[in-house]
Amino acid sequence: MKKKLTSINHSIPTYAYLIGQIHWLSEQRKEIKEPSIIRGINLSITILLCTYIESSLNELLISVITNCKKKSNDEPYIRLLNNLEERLSKATWTQYLDIGKTILPHPLIYYSDNDTWKGISILFKLRNQLVHGKNIKATIEFDNQILQLKYSGIYKIAYDYFKEKNILRPNELNSQNHKILSTRTTNHFVKIGQNFIDIIFIKINKEQEMDYLGEFMAFKDNIISDFGIDYKQTKLLQFDNDIPDGMPF
């Protein structure tokens, strides 16, 4: 006897709206001159970017779990997959990493590269401070008779990272203006955040022999277009599908 259909999935994936809002805020920021408003926009973009990354990982890992279920008749294994799916519904950044390690042949860092992974790790540490309303702690001190802005804790780690990657210009490094929520540093995080998600989607989609990549990218592109953004796909997606395996990418 045919089973009656009692309901259909009508869920709304959030990742596309999050990245759409990030691009929209970036466009609005171009017309604004007031530093405090720009800083507020950059704070919002930073938090939204982390939420976008988590939302995208959630979609990716659910797709991997669904794909594994289709290929298996092993009841204990399917119970494990169901348990992982339940854990995903409550997951945070570090839990996504743990679940990825369990369900994939390699940890998520394997599908990225060391530089990108370092930037993403710093981004999430910053997010953990900002999302809970913590102060961006800094002091202005005399250093060789020059006033210098000094950070501590995660903010010093982020500042040193920006210097290492030449994200800040020399005049910005020597100024007393805050760098943590500057437009240049925020744009850097948006760039590596988008590339991080795109590349692990491409690699894992290929490795797991899934066909979810096109749906993910098409939905994202459509929603960004709805925001009125002239969006160009990352150059990573214009590469041939034969992406080298392993690190570095």
Summary of the structure (lengths in Angstrom):
residues: 249
radius of gyration: 20.6
end to end distance: 51.4
largest distance: 85.9
contacts: 668
relative contact order: 0.14
helix: 63%
strand: 5%
